[in-house]
Amino acid sequence: MTAVLSCAQGHRWNPSSTVIDSQADQDIVCPLCGDTPLAEAVADSIPATSPPMRWAGVELGPKLPLSVFTSSEIWHPERIGAIALYCSDGRWGEAFDEFCHKCLHIPRYDRWVVPGGPVWLLPRERTRDFHQTEREQLDFLVRVHGLERIVLITHFGCAFYAELLHREPEACLPAQIEDLGKAAATLREWFPAIQVETYLAMRTGNHLSFHEVSA
């Protein structure tokens, strides 16, 4: 059966007879307007006895449009049993991942990302409701994801502490380290069997380093 595709503009074409350039090799598009084909047209063009047709490495469902991106990562069903709680400042994200992967050896770890990171474990007046919610969510993750290890990271220059304390980054560090210890104590009270680790992520110029903090 010849596959004939159509786009939202009403154009119809046979992809097997269409000459496409190297850019379009990544996706099948209308040679007249450049639109992607309708998913229904793709599904109708596939004989029932044919194996599933794939574009960009992703099997196309009957109601799905063509994929816009296919990850080079494959699915790993195994759980790691570890979670890291740190601040949502995206400027630190790559470094946090590198530290957890290469130093702590926890690939594909669970992530708990909130402004200020571990400080949310403390029952401050303004965060009391969130504190209770966090306890409930951690209970769930410990039980369902099989957590055995919790990593707490606070970082230098955290905007949450700057807003809370109205101090410069260096002056915020004592409070951050104190809160890190309190957060670790809270977790050990909640989950006595789980290993809790505490770290400070430091920045000197554009160099980033991680330091274990006794808590």
N, C-alpha and C positions, 0 to 999 in steps of 0.2 A: 504494500500500500504506500502510495506517495504521500509524504508529509507536506501539507500545505498550511502555512501559518497566516495569521491575520493580526493587525494591530488595531488600536482604538480609532485610528483615522480611516479605517475601512480598507486599507491596502492588504492584498493577499500575495504571498510569494512562496516559492519552493526553495527552502534553504539549501538543498542539495545542488541546485543549479545556479545559486547566487554566488558571485565572486565577492569576497570580503577582504578587507585589509587586515594587517597584523593586529591593529588596535581592536577591531571588532571580533577577532578570534576569541577574545576573552568572554564574550556574550553573543548570543544570536539576537540581531536587531533587524528592524525593517530597513531594507536597502533604499527606500524612498524618503522616509522621514526620520529614521534613527530610533523610533520607539521600540520598546520591547514587545514581543508578541503577547497576546492575551493568553492567560493560563488555560482558559477553556479551549482555545484553539490548539494549544500545545497538547492538551490531554486528548482531544478528539482526533489528532493526527497520529496517535500511537495505536497500532493494532492491538487488540486484546490479547493476542498470543505472543506479543513481543515482550522482551524483558524490559524492566523500568528504564526509561530514558533519563539521562543525567546531564545537567549543565553545571559548570563550575563545581563539580564534585558533590552536588547536593541533589538528592532525589526530589523531583517536583511533585507535590501533592495536587489533587484535583482543583483546589481553590487557592493555591499559592502562586504569587508572581515569581518570576525568575529571581534567584538570589542576587543580591548586590555585593556580597562578600562571602568568601569561604575561608574559614580559619585554617591555618597550617597545623594547628594543634588538633590532636585526636582526643576522643573521650576516654578518660580513665575512671573506671567505676570505683576504684579503691578509695576509701576515706583515709586521710592522713592522721586524724585524731588530734589536731592542733588548731588553735585559733590565735590570731594576733589582733590586739585592740590598740589602735593608734588614731592619730588626728587625720582629718579629711583634707589637709593641705596637700593638693596635688603635686606641688613642687618636690615633695618628699617621696612620692609614691614609688618611683623606680628604685630609689635607694632602700626603701622599706622592703620591697620585693627581693632585691639583691641580698640584703642582710639575712632575711628569712630563708632564702633558698641556699645561699652559699655558706653562711656561717652557722645557722641553726639547723640546716638540713631538713626543712619542712616544705617540700614542694606542694603546690596546690592546697595550701593551708586555708582554713576558713578566715574570713576577714570581718572585723567589726570596726567600722570607720565612722567616727563622729567628731565634731569640732572639740578639740581639747583632749581627745582620746581617753585615757584611763580616769580622768577627773570625773567622768560621768558615772563612775561606780560609787561616788561619794554622795550621800544624801543631803546635798545643799538645799537650802530653802527653795531656791528657784528651779531646782531640777528634781524635786521629790517624786513627782509622777513618773518622770523618765527613769529614775532610779528603780522604781518598782517594776516598770516595764522591762528594763534591762535584766533584772533578776529573772523574770519569767522567760525572757528570750534565751538567756544563758542556760536556764534549766532545760529548755527544749533542746538546745544544741548539745549539751552534755549527754542528754538521754538518747537523742536520735542520731546525732553525728558521732557519738562515741568519743567525746573529747577526753584526752588524758593530759593535755598540756595547754596552758594559757600564757601567751607572751604579751606583756604590757610595754608600750613604747611611748615615752613623752619626748618632744623635740624642742630644741633651742629655737627661740624666736616665735613661739606659738602665739597666734593672734588672739586666741581665746583667753590666755592669761594676761596679755597686754590689755585687753578690754576689761577683764575682771579686776586687775590690780592697778592699772594705770602706771605701769613701771616699764623700764627698759628691759630688753631680753635677759641681760645678765642678772638683773635684780629679781627677775621672775624665777630663776633656777631653783633657789632654796624652797620656794613654795611648790614648784613642780615635783621636786624630788620627795618632799614631804607627802604630797598627795599620792605619788607613786607608791610609797610605802603603805599608806592607808588603803589604797585600792587593792594592793596585794593581800593585806590582812583581811579585807572584806571577802575576797575570793577564797582565801584559805578557810574562812569561817563557813562560807556557803558550800564549798566543795573540798573537804579535807583530803580526799584521795588524789586530787589533781595537782600536777606540778605547775607552779606559778613562777614566772621569770620576769624581771624588771630591767629595762634598759633606758638610757638617755641617748638620743640621737643628737649629735653636736655638729655645728657648722662653724668652720673657721675660714673666712673668705668664701671660696666656692668649693672647699673640701669638706666632705661629710664623713663622720666617724660615729661608731656606736660603742657605748660603754655600759658595762653591767653595773647595776646599782644594787647595793645590799638592801633588802627590804624584808 
